[in-house]
Amino acid sequence: MLAERVVTAGSKPVLVPESPAHAPALERVLNRAFGPGRFAKTSERVREEGARHRLDLSRAALLGGGPIGCCRLHDVAVGDSAALLLGPLAVDPDHQHDGLGAALVAATIEAARPGGGAIIVVGAPAFFAPFGFAAIPKGRITLPGPVDPARFMWLALAEGALDQLAGAVTAPRAATRT
Ligand SMILES: CC(C)(COP(=O)(O)OP(=O)(O)OC[C@H]1O[C@@H](n2cnc3c(N)ncnc32)[C@H](O)[C@@H]1OP(=O)(O)O)[C@@H](O)C(=O)NCCC(=O)NCCS
C-alpha cells in the first residue's frame, strides 16, 4: 500500500489531520510547491467562492513537528449533490519524490471513505489513476473556468456515488453526499 512507504516515527514524516496551527507553514509549502501560478488554477475559483475546507478529512505531513506537505479536501456542490474537491496537494520541494504525495492522497481518501460520496480533482492522470480516479465524461461536470478534460477526474467512495453526479461545481448549498 502506498501509504506504508511513509513511516510514522523518528526522522520520517507523520500524517495527521490538518489543524489551523499548520496553516502558516503550509502556506509557505504551497507557495514553494506551486510557485506563482498557485492561485491561477480553475479549482481555486471554487475554493475562493467559499467551499468549506474539511480540516477533519485533510491530511498534513509533519517532519520534526513541522508541516512539509498537505492534501486538502473541500466540500463542494456538483449540481444539487454534495461532493469533495481534492486540492491543493503539495509536498515541499525538498521532500518530493519519496512517496509522500501518494501517501497523503491515500490517507485523505481513507479519511473520506466512511462518509461516502465522491471526490473530484483536477490533476495529473498518471498520478491519480492508481488511486482509482478516472476521467469524468466530457461536459458532465463543469468548473468555473477552463480545464483539460483528461485532468478532471472523479473517484466514487461508495457504490453508485457517481450515478447522479452532474452539473456545475460550486461552493455547497444544502447538498447531501450519497
Ligand atoms: C504532486 C506532488 C504533491 C507529488 O509529491 P511527491 O511527494 O513527489 O509524490 P510521490 O513521491 O508520492 O510521487 C512522485 C511521482 O508522482 C508522479 N507525479 C508527480 N507529479 C506529477 C505530475 N504533475 N504529472 C505526472 N506525474 C506526476 C511521478 O511519477 C513522480 O515520480 P518521480 O518521483 O519518480 O518523479 C508534488 O510534486 C508537488 O507538490 N507538486 C507541486 C504541486 C502540484 O502540482 N500538486 C498537484 C496538483 S493536483
Ligand as a Chemical Component Dictionary entry (heavy atoms), coordinates in Angstrom:
data_LIG
# 
_chem_comp.id                   LIG 
_chem_comp.type                 NON-POLYMER 
_chem_comp.pdbx_formal_charge   0 
_chem_comp.three_letter_code    LIG 
# 
loop_
_chem_comp_atom.comp_id 
_chem_comp_atom.atom_id 
_chem_comp_atom.alt_atom_id 
_chem_comp_atom.type_symbol 
_chem_comp_atom.charge 
_chem_comp_atom.model_Cartn_x 
_chem_comp_atom.model_Cartn_y 
_chem_comp_atom.model_Cartn_z 
_chem_comp_atom.pdbx_ordinal 
LIG C1  C1  C 0 2.478  16.423 -6.948  1  
LIG C2  C2  C 0 3.315  16.336 -5.670  2  
LIG C3  C3  C 0 2.437  16.606 -4.459  3  
LIG C4  C4  C 0 3.901  14.931 -5.572  4  
LIG O1  O1  O 0 4.620  14.850 -4.355  5  
LIG P1  P1  P 0 5.741  13.705 -4.141  6  
LIG O2  O2  O 0 5.948  13.582 -2.674  7  
LIG O3  O3  O 0 6.909  13.969 -5.001  8  
LIG O4  O4  O 0 4.931  12.451 -4.698  9  
LIG P2  P2  P 0 5.387  10.940 -4.729  10 
LIG O5  O5  O 0 6.837  10.832 -4.337  11 
LIG O6  O6  O 0 4.391  10.159 -3.989  12 
LIG O7  O7  O 0 5.204  10.590 -6.244  13 
LIG C5  C5  C 0 6.057  11.187 -7.180  14 
LIG C6  C6  C 0 5.669  10.614 -8.513  15 
LIG O8  O8  O 0 4.374  11.059 -8.865  16 
LIG C7  C7  C 0 4.317  11.292 -10.266 17 
LIG N1  N1  N 0 3.978  12.688 -10.471 18 
LIG C8  C8  C 0 4.134  13.706 -9.618  19 
LIG N2  N2  N 0 3.692  14.846 -10.177 20 
LIG C9  C9  C 0 3.267  14.521 -11.396 21 
LIG C10 C10 C 0 2.721  15.257 -12.469 22 
LIG N3  N3  N 0 2.476  16.572 -12.377 23 
LIG N4  N4  N 0 2.418  14.590 -13.582 24 
LIG C11 C11 C 0 2.633  13.268 -13.698 25 
LIG N5  N5  N 0 3.153  12.511 -12.718 26 
LIG C12 C12 C 0 3.463  13.148 -11.592 27 
LIG C13 C13 C 0 5.674  10.963 -10.840 28 
LIG O9  O9  O 0 5.624  9.636  -11.292 29 
LIG C14 C14 C 0 6.575  11.050 -9.639  30 
LIG O10 O10 O 0 7.628  10.167 -9.791  31 
LIG P3  P3  P 0 9.140  10.649 -9.513  32 
LIG O11 O11 O 0 9.228  10.927 -8.044  33 
LIG O12 O12 O 0 9.941  9.487  -9.961  34 
LIG O13 O13 O 0 9.338  11.891 -10.327 35 
LIG C15 C15 C 0 4.496  17.337 -5.704  36 
LIG O14 O14 O 0 5.240  17.101 -6.887  37 
LIG C16 C16 C 0 4.067  18.782 -5.653  38 
LIG O15 O15 O 0 3.870  19.350 -4.582  39 
LIG N6  N6  N 0 3.946  19.392 -6.848  40 
LIG C17 C17 C 0 3.578  20.797 -6.964  41 
LIG C18 C18 C 0 2.110  20.997 -6.667  42 
LIG C19 C19 C 0 1.231  20.157 -7.562  43 
LIG O16 O16 O 0 1.399  20.080 -8.780  44 
LIG N7  N7  N 0 0.246  19.496 -6.926  45 
LIG C20 C20 C 0 -0.687 18.603 -7.588  46 
LIG C21 C21 C 0 -1.888 19.338 -8.051  47 
LIG S1  S1  S 0 -3.240 18.248 -8.160  48 
# 
loop_
_chem_comp_bond.comp_id 
_chem_comp_bond.atom_id_1 
_chem_comp_bond.atom_id_2 
_chem_comp_bond.value_order 
_chem_comp_bond.pdbx_ordinal 
LIG C1  C2  SING 1  
LIG C2  C3  SING 2  
LIG C2  C4  SING 3  
LIG C2  C15 SING 4  
LIG C4  O1  SING 5  
LIG O1  P1  SING 6  
LIG P1  O2  DOUB 7  
LIG P1  O3  SING 8  
LIG P1  O4  SING 9  
LIG O4  P2  SING 10 
LIG P2  O5  DOUB 11 
LIG P2  O6  SING 12 
LIG P2  O7  SING 13 
LIG O7  C5  SING 14 
LIG C5  C6  SING 15 
LIG C6  O8  SING 16 
LIG C6  C14 SING 17 
LIG O8  C7  SING 18 
LIG C7  N1  SING 19 
LIG C7  C13 SING 20 
LIG N1  C8  SING 21 
LIG N1  C12 SING 22 
LIG C8  N2  DOUB 23 
LIG N2  C9  SING 24 
LIG C9  C10 SING 25 
LIG C9  C12 DOUB 26 
LIG C10 N3  SING 27 
LIG C10 N4  DOUB 28 
LIG N4  C11 SING 29 
LIG C11 N5  DOUB 30 
LIG N5  C12 SING 31 
LIG C13 O9  SING 32 
LIG C13 C14 SING 33 
LIG C14 O10 SING 34 
LIG O10 P3  SING 35 
LIG P3  O11 DOUB 36 
LIG P3  O12 SING 37 
LIG P3  O13 SING 38 
LIG C15 O14 SING 39 
LIG C15 C16 SING 40 
LIG C16 O15 DOUB 41 
LIG C16 N6  SING 42 
LIG N6  C17 SING 43 
LIG C17 C18 SING 44 
LIG C18 C19 SING 45 
LIG C19 O16 DOUB 46 
LIG C19 N7  SING 47 
LIG N7  C20 SING 48 
LIG C20 C21 SING 49 
LIG C21 S1  SING 50 
# 
